[in-house]
Amino acid sequence: MTNPFFSPSELPFGLPPFVDIKDEHYRPAFDRGFEEHLAEITAVADETDPATFENTMIPLERGGQVLERVANVFFNRSSADSTDFTNELEEQMAPLLAAHSDAIRLNPKLYERITSLYSRRSALGLDPESVYLIERYYDEFTVAGAGLSDEDKTTLRDYNQQLATLGTRFEKNLLADTNDLAVVVDDVAYLDGLGTGEISAAAEAAKERGLDGKYLITLVLPTGHPYLDALTNRELREKIMTASRSRSSRGGDNDNRDIVLEITGIRAKRAALLGFPNHAAVVTSDETAKTPEAVDEMLRKLASPAARNAKAEQKDLQATIGNDFELQSWDWGLYTEKVRKAKYDVDTSEMRPYFEAERVLKDGVFFAATQVYGITFAERNDLVGYHPEVRIFEVSNQDGSPVGLFLYDLYTRDSKRGGAWMNPLISQNTLLGNPTVVVNNHNVPKPAAGEPTLLTYDEVNTLFHEFGHALHGLFAQVTYPKFAGTNVFRDFVEFPSQVNEMWMLWPRVLANYAVHHETGEPMPQEFVDKLQASSAFNEGFKTSEYLAAALLDQAWHRIDDTTVVTDVAKFEADAIASFGLDNPAVPSRYSSAYFAHTFSGGYDAGYYSYIWSEVLDADTVEWFKENGGLTRANGDRFRQRLLGVGGSKDPLEAYRDFRGRAADIQPLLNRRGLN
């Protein structure tokens, strides 16, 4: 059998040959990848000559290429277009991948060689990136348990394999229950308030499930749903919110509550084994935050003013409702829009006809990148993605030199997990001569054929955000695979994507893409002026619901190995109440049973990263404004000193190099109205 993963692709930029990849290719490629990589690692560890950079670090970085190829393609597919086959194989692979990682990081002879290099790193005459490579390996191996006894390593391996399996089960259960809880509507009258495009998308979603003549509202990953801002039928709003909050916590095969308890319990035991007080301490020790106490201090500083502002907003909403009923979580979105309209004459739904998806992408997202960085985009219809809806663009520098390929997967489907994200398929590094291929995934409802895809304000923001991740992946120019693309500290990785959001409403960018999809008329400037005048409006709610999730994540991961939790709902309620964020009308952005970021998505004890990174983001936006905004000079500086370095230097050092100083928190406080 010719397996397309066994050798590099010959397609442009090494694009995986999706047409040739069949289900039967994955497992043999994983098996060969494990075998080859372990042989390469063993050869390094068993080397009898004293450790040098050339005989230790270079072969470590060169190893595992087959495994890298198959893993990148498979896990993108299992997230974006899952099947029974991918679900089953992912469950099989999760413990094997954990065991493989342990076989490398817990190898005592390999750790000894890395430690030897680490102790001599300043005397080896290496360039800064190579020195940093040694430091990162040493730190990661040490935190992973490389210095433990053989007996403790056996226990650690067992914990890691259990966690890998549980995380995969959590994600599979959540996807199944999210699909199962999609809300079916029989009568279009119940959809009053939605636009024709949204109604069409709901009809199309129902049709795909064989529910002709009905309408299907699929759930999004967070607790809230964008349709709650517009639906006038209160009963339907409540039904959507109830379905959303009950995901994977209503009994049955897809219930995740026991998995949450198992995961957090094992993580606490593993932390103790590694010599840490809790899992949060393990995670932050190798992030920019360094300690959970530093995270706690920042989040608590924000929680009180956020809760205060949310209460004030709640009073305004209740005043609009009057005595008819008490404001509930499913009412917040709709009445926020009513108050926004009354106070600021802003109705974000009025913007939707100006946000046609194709124009947003090409004349907004791409246009901004061209203006700031000089890059251009050409669609490659001759190349094939992993799904018929995937589009592929070749990205080039202004001088015509190649940057990489960008894959774009816009629409939601039952086989795609919730949310929006960026994945690398191939990451640039000069050691292996790799090019760059990245993917952006979204979950925008698809309207019927022939009808335009009109985006909400938040969906437009998400397109700019995720493309910020893509730019980070496309621009990174590094020597070693470990530092490629977005391989940076978790609490730094959201920073570039958040910065890219600023271009959404930048006057020259907005004028280029925000035109009415029928008339071609530009969006009225008064819409933007009013929106910006109301920029701090509803920030109490937004900050509170985010902080509740971030603090819940911290609470789960600050329990020690002696703590026994038996009731998920009570633990969650107590944790949120301890920070003064227990407002029924402002539920946490994620509840434990569907908190994919922390239980299956790699943000465990790290969901604080978004607001931690936003300190840098808000400070950077101020820098751009102070220095002329949308200019190539500014873009080149940001690209060269931040995006372009990937993970090849300490991120806060890279930030100081770009900004000339450490970040100031004040712009964030101003932005969120938390002064």
C-alpha positions, 0 to 999 in steps of 0.5 A: 500500500502506498501511504501518502503520509510516509513521505512529504507531499509533492503538492504546492507548499507540501499541501497534504494530498487530501484526494489520496488520503483514505481512512485506511491510511491513518492507523498505519501512518501513526504506527510507523510514525511512533516506531520511527520516532522512538528509534530516532529518540533512542539513537540520541539517548544511547549516543556514547559521545558526550552531548553536543548541540549537533548530536543531541538537539539537532536530531531531536528536532529532525525526528518524528516527521511521519508522525507530525504529518499524520497527526496534523491532518488527522486531528484537524479532520477529527475536529472539522469533519468527524465521523464514526471512524475518526471518533473511534481512532481518536479514542485509540490514539489518545493514550498511545500519543500520551505514552509516546510523549512520555517515552520521550520526555521520561527517558532518563538518558535523554534527560541527562544529555539535555541537562548536560547541555543546559548546564553548559549552554552559555559556553557553547558558542551558540546563537540565541535561538539555539540557546533558547531551544536547549532551555525550552527542552530542559524546562519542558522535560523537567516539568513533565517529570523527567527527574522522577524515580522509575516507580513514579514515572510508571504512575505518571504514565498511567495518569497521562494515558487516562487523561488523554482518553478522558479528554477525547471522550469529553469532546466526543460526548459534547459534540454528540449532545450538542447535536442532540440538543439542537432546537427544532422549530415547527412554525416560522412565526416563532423565529420572529426577529431573525433575518431572512438569511438566519431563517434560511440557514435554520431551514437548511439545517433542518433539511439536512437532518430530514426535517423538511418544513421545519427549522433547526437552531444548532447550538454554539460552543458558549452558553449564550447564542447569537439568536438570543439577541433578536428572537422576540419569542421568549419561550423559544429563547428560554428553550435555547438557553436551557438546551445550551446549559444542559449539554452533557449534564442531563444523564445518559451516555453523553454526560460529562460530569463524571469525566470532569471529576475524573480529569480534575482528580487525576490532574491533582494527583499528577501535580502532587507526583510532580512536586506541585501543590496543584495542576494550576501551579504545574501549568503556570510554571511554564507560562508567562504568568509563572504562578496561579497566584499571579493569575488569581491576583489579576482576575480578582482585580477585574471581577469586582468592578465587572460584577458591579458594572453588570448589576448596573446594566441589569437595572437598565434592562429590567427598567426596559422590561418593566414589571412584566417579568424578571430578567433572566439569562435568556432575556439579556441579549434581546433587551441589551439590544433594546437598551443599546438602541434606546441609549445610543441608537445602536442596533447591531442587527442593522449592520448585518446586511453590510457584512456579506461573508465574501466581502468581509473575507476578501475586502476586509480581512485580506485587505487589512493584511495587505495594507498592514503587511503587504501580503496578497492572496490568490485563490487556488481552485486547482488545489483540494481541501479536506472537505468540499467547502474548504477554500485554499488561498496562496499567500505571497509577499509584496515582492511575490515571494511565497508566504504559505497556504491559507485554508478557510472553512466557514460553515457549521456542520454536524461533523464539526466541533463548536467554536472557531479555531486555527490549526497548522497543517505544515509549519515553517522551519529552515532546519527541515525546509518546511513551508507553511499551511494553516487552516481557519475553521468557523461555525457560521450557519449556511443559508440555502443555495443562492442566498447570501451569507450575512454575518453578525457583528460578532462573527465578523470579529471572529473572522478577524480574530482567527485570521490573526492566529493564521498570520502568526502561523504564516509569518513565523520564520524560525530555524527549529520545528519546536518554535514554528508558527504559534508554538508559544506560551499558551497565555501569549498565543491569543495576543496576536489574534486579539490585535488583529481584531482592531482592523475590523472597524478601522475606517479605511478597512471598514469602508472597503468591505462594509457595503450593503449586499443588495444596494452596494451602499456603504455602511452609514458612518453613524452606525460606527460612530454610535457603536464606538460611543457605546463601546463600554456598554454591556462590558460588565456582562461580557467581562463577568461571563468570561471571568466566571469561566476563567475563575471556574477553570482555575478553581477546578485546577487549584484543588489538591490531591486530597480534595474529593469533589462529588457534586459538579454543579455545587462546586461550580456554583461555589467557585463562581460565588466566591468571586462575587460573580454568581448572578443568575442573569449572567451565567458563566460563558462555559459550564463545566460539562461543556467547557471544552477549552479546559477539559479537551482543548488544551486550555486547562488552568489556562483559560485566563490566557485571553484576558492575560493576553488582552493586556498586551493587545490593548497596549499594542492597539494604543501603540498603533494609534500613536504611530499612525495606525494602518501603515506598512512601517507599523506592520513590518515592525509588528511582523518582524519583532513579534509575529515573525519570531514564532516561539524562538524567544521569550514572548515578553522579551519579544513584546518589550523589543516591539513596544520598547517597554513592558505592557501597561494594564491601563488601556485594558481597564479603559477598554472594558470600563473597569476603571 
